[in-house]
Amino acid sequence: MRHNKSGRKLGRNSSHRAAMMRNMVTSLLEHEKITTTDARAKELRKVVDRMITFGKRGDLHARRQAIKVIRDRKVVGKLFELIGPRYKDRPGGYTRIIKLANRLGDNASQVIIELVEEEFTPRVRKVAEKEVVESVTAEEPVKEASEAVEVASDSDQAE
């Protein structure tokens, strides 16, 4: 049983797995899109999201923490100068996984993992929208009716 054991082993020992993740994070941040297997992409997503969060913070400690994982200083510079500020207003979800056809050799499910490009727009809860729309539509007829009553009372007084 694998109770309380998080993460995928990916058929590798821990040092090989850590080195593979470092290389894949570096490649993804350098090229902003890579093709890999589905299981690797899902594990990679966790590490990339943490690195982009470091890039958003932008302080010296975050840079040093990123250098521990990303061993290429040019990619770390790109992370802190370009990628981090790009996602400044986004609260997470920096990557997208797109499924491809299975690999011919071993039938492994292939995916493209890429950094999200579109601008982040915060969503308004649908319940709140309905309440706002209902309150606006409910207020308008009331105002019109009260104006009609005032106009009628003014015309009655004039006669």
C-alpha contacts under 8 A as a table, 3 or more apart, distances in Angstrom:
res1	aa1	res2	aa2	distance
2	R	5	K	5.56
7	G	43	E	7.14
8	R	39	A	7.59
8	R	43	E	7.08
9	K	12	R	6.04
9	K	13	N	7.33
9	K	14	S	7.75
9	K	17	R	7.39
10	L	17	R	7.40
10	L	39	A	7.45
10	L	40	R	7.24
12	R	16	H	5.97
12	R	17	R	5.74
13	N	16	H	5.50
13	N	17	R	6.09
14	S	17	R	5.05
14	S	18	A	6.10
15	S	18	A	5.14
15	S	19	A	6.18
16	H	19	A	5.16
16	H	20	M	6.06
17	R	20	M	5.08
17	R	21	M	6.19
18	A	21	M	5.16
18	A	22	R	6.24
19	A	22	R	5.10
19	A	23	N	6.22
20	M	23	N	5.16
20	M	24	M	6.10
21	M	24	M	5.04
21	M	25	V	5.99
21	M	44	L	6.42
21	M	47	V	7.74
22	R	25	V	5.23
22	R	26	T	6.18
22	R	69	V	5.60
22	R	70	I	5.96
22	R	71	R	7.68
23	N	26	T	5.16
23	N	27	S	6.19
23	N	70	I	7.64
24	M	27	S	5.05
24	M	28	L	6.02
24	M	44	L	7.26
25	V	28	L	5.13
25	V	29	L	6.12
25	V	44	L	6.87
25	V	47	V	7.19
25	V	48	V	6.07
25	V	70	I	7.01
26	T	29	L	5.36
26	T	30	E	6.02
26	T	70	I	5.68
26	T	71	R	7.66
26	T	72	D	7.27
26	T	75	V	6.72
27	S	30	E	5.05
27	S	31	H	5.95
27	S	32	E	7.63
27	S	34	I	7.30
28	L	31	H	5.38
28	L	32	E	4.88
28	L	33	K	5.51
28	L	34	I	5.87
28	L	113	I	7.94
28	L	114	E	7.20
29	L	32	E	5.07
29	L	33	K	7.82
29	L	75	V	6.71
29	L	78	K	7.99
29	L	79	L	7.05
30	E	75	V	5.84
30	E	78	K	7.77
31	H	34	I	7.16
32	E	114	E	5.61
32	E	115	L	5.59
33	K	112	I	6.82
33	K	113	I	5.76
33	K	114	E	4.16
33	K	115	L	6.61
34	I	112	I	5.69
34	I	113	I	5.64
34	I	114	E	6.52
35	T	110	Q	7.00
35	T	111	V	5.71
35	T	112	I	4.42
35	T	113	I	6.35
36	T	40	R	6.67
36	T	41	A	6.41
36	T	110	Q	5.72
36	T	111	V	5.62
36	T	112	I	6.41
36	T	113	I	7.51
37	T	40	R	5.42
37	T	41	A	6.17
37	T	108	A	6.64
37	T	109	S	5.69
37	T	110	Q	4.45
37	T	111	V	5.69
38	D	41	A	5.17
38	D	42	K	6.30
38	D	99	K	7.76
38	D	109	S	5.79
38	D	110	Q	5.75
38	D	111	V	5.64
39	A	42	K	5.27
39	A	43	E	6.47
40	R	43	E	5.22
40	R	44	L	5.95
41	A	44	L	4.85
41	A	45	R	6.03
41	A	97	I	7.39
41	A	111	V	7.40
41	A	113	I	6.38
42	K	45	R	5.28
42	K	46	K	7.19
43	E	46	K	5.72
43	E	47	V	7.17
44	L	47	V	5.34
44	L	48	V	6.15
45	R	48	V	5.19
45	R	49	D	6.06
45	R	95	T	6.68
46	K	49	D	5.40
46	K	50	R	6.47
47	V	50	R	5.22
47	V	51	M	6.32
48	V	51	M	5.03
48	V	52	I	6.18
48	V	95	T	7.97
49	D	52	I	5.22
49	D	53	T	6.20
49	D	92	G	7.14
49	D	93	G	7.24
49	D	94	Y	6.29
49	D	95	T	7.58
50	R	53	T	5.07
50	R	54	F	6.38
51	M	54	F	5.04
51	M	55	G	6.31
51	M	66	A	6.09
52	I	55	G	4.77
52	I	56	K	6.19
52	I	79	L	6.96
52	I	83	I	7.10
52	I	84	G	5.73
52	I	87	Y	7.95
52	I	94	Y	7.73
53	T	56	K	5.02
53	T	57	R	6.39
53	T	84	G	7.17
54	F	57	R	5.16
54	F	58	G	6.38
54	F	62	A	5.01
54	F	63	R	6.87
54	F	65	Q	7.70
54	F	66	A	6.73
54	F	80	F	7.97
54	F	84	G	7.65
55	G	58	G	5.17
55	G	62	A	7.13
55	G	63	R	7.32
55	G	79	L	5.66
55	G	80	F	4.57
55	G	81	E	7.89
55	G	83	I	7.04
55	G	84	G	4.26
55	G	85	P	7.47
56	K	80	F	7.10
56	K	84	G	4.30
56	K	85	P	5.97
56	K	87	Y	7.07
56	K	88	K	5.86
57	R	62	A	6.64
57	R	84	G	7.77
58	G	62	A	6.25
58	G	63	R	6.74
58	G	80	F	6.11
58	G	84	G	7.61
59	D	62	A	5.40
59	D	63	R	6.35
60	L	63	R	5.03
60	L	64	R	6.26
61	H	64	R	5.13
61	H	65	Q	6.21
62	A	65	Q	5.04
62	A	66	A	6.16
63	R	66	A	5.09
63	R	67	I	6.20
63	R	76	V	7.49
63	R	80	F	7.66
64	R	67	I	5.04
64	R	68	K	6.47
65	Q	68	K	5.29
65	Q	69	V	7.13
66	A	69	V	5.41
66	A	70	I	5.85
66	A	76	V	6.97
67	I	70	I	4.90
67	I	71	R	5.60
67	I	72	D	7.49
67	I	73	R	7.21
67	I	76	V	6.69
68	K	71	R	6.58
70	I	73	R	7.58
70	I	75	V	7.38
70	I	76	V	6.64
72	D	75	V	5.50
72	D	76	V	6.45
73	R	76	V	4.94
73	R	77	G	6.09
74	K	77	G	5.03
74	K	78	K	6.26
75	V	78	K	4.95
75	V	79	L	6.09
76	V	79	L	4.93
76	V	80	F	6.30
77	G	80	F	5.30
77	G	81	E	5.90
78	K	81	E	5.21
78	K	82	L	5.36
78	K	83	I	6.48
79	L	82	L	5.81
79	L	83	I	4.80
79	L	84	G	5.74
80	F	83	I	6.31
80	F	84	G	5.27
80	F	85	P	7.32
81	E	84	G	6.57
81	E	85	P	6.78
82	L	85	P	5.88
82	L	86	R	6.29
83	I	86	R	5.13
83	I	87	Y	6.67
84	G	87	Y	5.55
84	G	88	K	6.33
85	P	88	K	4.93
87	Y	90	R	5.15
87	Y	94	Y	7.52
88	K	91	P	7.98
89	D	120	F	7.10
90	R	93	G	7.68
90	R	94	Y	7.87
90	R	120	F	5.87
93	G	96	R	7.76
93	G	116	V	7.97
94	Y	115	L	5.76
94	Y	116	V	5.51
95	T	113	I	6.67
95	T	114	E	5.50
95	T	115	L	4.45
95	T	116	V	5.31
96	R	113	I	5.63
96	R	114	E	5.38
96	R	115	L	6.20
96	R	116	V	6.07
97	I	111	V	6.37
97	I	112	I	5.70
97	I	113	I	4.54
97	I	114	E	6.65
98	I	111	V	5.40
98	I	112	I	5.11
98	I	113	I	6.43
99	K	109	S	7.65
99	K	110	Q	6.30
99	K	111	V	4.36
99	K	112	I	6.48
100	L	109	S	7.13
100	L	110	Q	5.23
100	L	111	V	5.08
100	L	112	I	7.17
101	A	109	S	6.59
101	A	110	Q	6.12
101	A	111	V	7.97
102	N	107	N	5.04
102	N	108	A	5.31
102	N	109	S	4.41
102	N	110	Q	5.46
103	R	106	D	6.12
103	R	107	N	4.71
103	R	108	A	5.19
103	R	109	S	6.32
103	R	110	Q	6.27
104	L	107	N	5.48
104	L	108	A	7.89
124	V	128	A	7.09
124	V	129	E	6.97
125	R	128	A	5.36
125	R	129	E	6.48
126	K	129	E	5.02
126	K	130	K	6.31
127	V	130	K	5.29
127	V	131	E	6.36
128	A	131	E	5.12
128	A	132	V	6.16
129	E	132	V	5.11
129	E	133	V	6.07
130	K	133	V	5.06
130	K	134	E	5.93
131	E	134	E	5.06
131	E	135	S	5.99
132	V	135	S	5.15
132	V	136	V	6.13
133	V	136	V	5.19
133	V	137	T	6.13
134	E	137	T	5.21
134	E	138	A	5.86
135	S	138	A	5.02
135	S	139	E	6.09
136	V	139	E	5.30
136	V	140	E	6.42
137	T	140	E	5.47
137	T	141	P	7.10
138	A	141	P	6.22
138	A	142	V	6.83
139	E	142	V	5.28
139	E	143	K	6.28
140	E	143	K	5.25
140	E	144	E	6.27
141	P	144	E	4.98
141	P	145	A	5.97
142	V	145	A	5.09
142	V	146	S	6.10
143	K	146	S	5.12
143	K	147	E	6.08
144	E	147	E	5.07
144	E	148	A	6.10
145	A	148	A	4.95
145	A	149	V	6.20
146	S	149	V	5.02
146	S	150	E	6.23
147	E	150	E	5.04
147	E	151	V	6.12
148	A	151	V	5.06
148	A	152	A	6.06
149	V	152	A	5.03
149	V	153	S	6.06
150	E	153	S	5.08
150	E	154	D	6.08
151	V	154	D	5.08
151	V	155	S	6.22
152	A	155	S	5.13
152	A	156	D	6.14
153	S	156	D	4.99
153	S	157	Q	6.21
154	D	157	Q	5.19
154	D	158	A	6.29
155	S	158	A	5.08
155	S	159	E	6.51
156	D	159	E	5.42
